[in-house]
Amino acid sequence: MTEQRWLSDEESRAWKKFIAVVELLPGTLDSQLQRDAELTHFEYFTLAMLSEAPEHTLRMTALAAVTNSTLPRLSHVASRLEQRGYLRRSPCAEDRRATNASLTDAGFEKVVHTAPGHVGTVLANVIAPLDPADVQDLDRIMGKMLKKLDPENRFKAQGADSAA
């Protein structure tokens, strides 16, 4: 029988700091987006991913993949965004079983007006505390974690060069 491996003191310190960031950062992002744009981070991210897609349209399954969401969660959020006029869903012309999500003009405007504040929050809370070497290390470390957590690159973040 093999002995259970536990975290070393150094690994435990790093893990606790990582968990603190994982827990605190979503609230920081949500607070800014709620205050400035009346959006949750997930709603904004959904709109942002559509804004980067060809013709601002993705199949719901592809949008779920790039937002790391389940289809039921995405459908719920898409309904809210649709009610607000930021997104519309329609049958996919190539596959009648699939549904497309498209960013409306109002949705695109929402992304354009919301992006500067969101990027400012990311810069202030994630990037500014780091020096350029730290940013490179963060990219490298997150890349290693993503290769383990998302080996099929469904989230499309491995090698991503797009803005936050």
C-alpha positions in Angstrom: 0.0 0.0 0.0 1.4 3.4 -0.9 1.6 6.2 1.6 -0.7 9.2 1.2 1.1 12.2 -0.1 0.2 15.5 1.5 1.0 19.1 0.4 4.3 20.4 1.6 4.3 23.6 3.6 5.3 25.6 0.4 2.7 23.8 -1.7 0.1 24.5 1.0 0.9 28.2 1.1 0.7 28.4 -2.7 -2.6 26.5 -2.7 -4.2 28.7 -0.1 -3.2 31.8 -2.0 -4.5 30.4 -5.2 -7.9 29.4 -3.6 -8.2 32.9 -2.1 -7.7 34.4 -5.6 -10.2 31.9 -7.1 -12.8 32.9 -4.4 -12.2 36.7 -4.3 -11.7 37.6 -8.0 -15.2 36.6 -9.2 -16.8 38.8 -6.6 -14.6 41.7 -7.6 -15.4 41.3 -11.3 -19.1 40.8 -10.6 -19.3 43.9 -8.4 -17.7 46.2 -11.0 -19.9 44.8 -13.8 -23.1 45.0 -11.8 -22.4 48.5 -10.7 -21.3 49.9 -14.1 -23.3 47.7 -16.5 -25.9 45.8 -14.6 -24.4 42.5 -15.8 -22.9 39.6 -14.0 -19.4 38.5 -15.1 -20.8 35.5 -16.8 -23.4 37.6 -18.7 -20.6 39.9 -19.8 -18.3 37.0 -20.8 -21.1 35.5 -22.8 -21.6 38.7 -24.7 -17.9 39.2 -25.2 -17.4 35.7 -26.6 -20.2 36.4 -29.1 -18.7 39.8 -30.0 -15.5 37.9 -31.0 -17.3 35.3 -33.1 -17.7 35.5 -36.9 -20.9 37.4 -37.6 -21.3 37.7 -33.8 -23.0 34.2 -33.8 -22.2 30.9 -32.3 -24.1 27.6 -31.8 -25.3 27.4 -28.2 -23.1 24.3 -27.8 -20.0 26.2 -29.0 -20.9 29.2 -26.8 -21.2 26.8 -23.8 -17.8 25.4 -24.6 -16.0 28.8 -24.9 -17.7 30.1 -21.7 -17.1 26.9 -19.8 -20.8 26.5 -19.1 -23.4 23.8 -19.2 -26.1 24.2 -21.8 -28.8 24.6 -19.0 -26.9 27.4 -17.3 -26.2 29.1 -20.7 -29.8 28.7 -21.7 -30.9 30.4 -18.5 -28.4 33.3 -19.0 -29.3 33.5 -22.7 -33.0 34.0 -21.8 -32.1 36.9 -19.5 -29.9 38.5 -22.1 -32.6 37.9 -24.8 -35.2 39.6 -22.6 -32.9 42.6 -22.3 -32.4 42.8 -26.0 -28.7 41.9 -26.1 -28.9 38.4 -27.6 -31.3 36.5 -29.9 -31.6 32.8 -30.5 -32.6 31.2 -33.7 -32.5 27.8 -35.4 -29.2 26.9 -37.0 -29.6 26.9 -40.8 -26.9 24.2 -41.2 -28.4 21.9 -38.5 -32.0 22.3 -37.7 -31.5 20.5 -34.4 -29.1 23.2 -33.2 -29.7 26.7 -32.0 -27.6 29.7 -32.7 -27.0 32.6 -30.3 -26.4 36.0 -32.0 -25.3 39.3 -30.5 -27.8 42.0 -31.3 -26.7 45.6 -32.1 -27.7 46.5 -28.5 -25.6 43.6 -27.2 -22.6 44.7 -29.2 -23.0 48.3 -27.9 -23.2 46.9 -24.4 -19.9 45.1 -24.8 -18.2 48.1 -26.3 -19.4 50.4 -23.5 -18.7 47.8 -20.8 -15.3 46.6 -21.9 -13.2 49.6 -20.7 -14.4 49.3 -17.1 -14.0 45.6 -17.1 -10.5 45.7 -18.5 -9.7 48.5 -15.9 -10.8 46.2 -13.1 -8.7 43.3 -14.5 -5.7 45.6 -14.9 -6.0 47.0 -11.4 -6.6 43.7 -9.6 -4.7 41.1 -11.6 -2.1 42.8 -13.8 -1.0 45.9 -12.0 0.4 44.0 -8.9 2.6 42.0 -11.2 5.8 43.0 -13.1 6.3 41.9 -16.7 8.1 38.7 -15.7 5.2 37.8 -13.3 2.7 38.2 -16.2 4.8 35.8 -18.3 4.9 33.4 -15.3 1.2 33.7 -14.8 0.6 33.0 -18.5 2.9 30.0 -18.3 1.5 28.6 -15.1 -2.2 29.1 -16.1 -1.3 27.4 -19.5 0.0 24.3 -17.6 -3.1 24.2 -15.4 -5.4 24.5 -18.4 -3.7 21.7 -20.3 -4.5 19.5 -17.3 -8.0 20.8 -16.6 -9.1 21.4 -20.3 -7.0 18.9 -22.4 -9.4 19.3 -25.3 -9.2 23.1 -25.2 -13.0 23.4 -25.2 -12.6 26.7 -23.2 -10.4 28.0 -26.1 -8.1 29.6 -23.6 -4.9 27.7 -24.3 -2.8 30.0 -26.4 -5.5 32.6 -26.3 -4.4 36.1 -27.3 -7.8 37.9 -26.8 -8.5 40.5 -24.2 -10.0 39.7 -20.8 
